[in-house]
Amino acid sequence: MSTTPGSRPSSLTIVGWLVAAVIAIGVVVLVALNASAIWNSFFPPAAKSVQGAHIRDLYDIVFGIAVVIFFVVEGLIVWSVIRYRRKPGDNELPPQTHGNNLAEVTWTLVPTIIVIFLFVVSWQTLNTVEATSSQPNLKVRVVGAQFQWSFDYLPADAQADTKALFTVNAPVGPDGGLTLPAGQTTHLYLHSPDVIHAFYVPQFLFKRDVVPGITNQFDLDIPASDAGQTYRGQCAELCGVGHRIMTFEVHALAPADFDAWIQKQIAAANATPPPAPSGQAAGPSIPLVAKNVKFDQSTLTAPAAGFTIHYDNQDAGTPHDFVILDSGGTKVYGSPVVTGPKAEDFPVPPIPAGTYKFECSIHPQLMFGTLTVQ
């Protein structure tokens, strides 16, 4: 594709330049059309917590300094390449400079000032984010266990190990997850009965490890303007084979709606449970073991006249239940939640003959099977 002095460019050279021009124009057009998306990709999500907003401000400061340094360094490189490029007739080395006090002081002093500044603002941000209120509006104990999140709502004067007013075992769904009042301060205690997990909600812009034997705690403030929003959280620490299902939701409610919700939950927790069935359990007893977040059987057969599931949850600290769904996904039967290690009998009333799905509604991705009723 080269040409000799005085000759006309070859057709191959012209095609090459045209291809390069088309590619360059395409790149410019793509950048122009997606400028906003490209620019936003350099930043974390918009902060949906007061603490996250402070972290975002720190990120913007660090990013701004990095951008300035990048353009200064790249600009000096380009300037040096152009200014000191080899020209026709340059057959000798240019004069060499050995030592420059001003340059040495500059490249030592400027980075030192930048590091000291970043240390100060990072320390201030850390202290702000780690600060806790002496009188938070709500206290919640978040329990991360293989492979399940549960949320214990505590009295106002509670400590990390205080008995809960009630517990939300389902990590997702309209009746599950972590429900918090927007515009108020929530104090969270993190507890793990088994291995290390991590409490992480991307839009809160920070995460906290959930370590066995150590109670990490922090305050969380969701802005009042975000009432009605739902955020997705997850375990951000590889904790075993079921790590991928350790997700949860955070529901932000207006204070009045939250007060109504929490009173409803307390009333349900304090309601008198229905009396246990008298006499023998209904029908034959069918054993079912839950272990390592799996059922020991994927198929069950039972009589339509009624039967009893002998449910043995062998997962320590992990809640499971037993739910029967018809072909349309409608719940036919649902058991209470059993936190292992524990075994219980669940009498199932008569249901029409047919094929059903059974599952743990807390871990439906891993724990399910087919029930044939005859």
Buried (B, 14 or more C-beta within 10 A) or exposed (E): EEEEEEEEEEEEEEEEEEEEEEEEEEEEEEEEEEEEEEEEEEEBEEBBBBBBBBBBBBBEBBEEEEEEEEEEEEEEEEEEEEEEEEEEEEEEEEEEEEEEEEEEEEEEEEEEEBEEEBEEBEEEBEEBBEEEEEEBBBBBBBBBBBBBBBBBBBEEEBEBEBEBBBBBBBBBEEEBBBBBBBBBBBBBBBBBBBBBBBBBBBBBBBBBBBBEEEBBBBBBBBBEEBBEBEBBBBBBBEBBEBBEBBBBBBBBBBBEBBEEBBEEBEEEEEEEEEEEEEEEBBBEEBEBBBBBBBBEEEEBEBBEEBBBBBBBBBBEBBBBBBBBBBEEEEEBBEBEBBBBEBBEBBBBEEBEEEEBBBBBBBBEEBBBBEBEBE
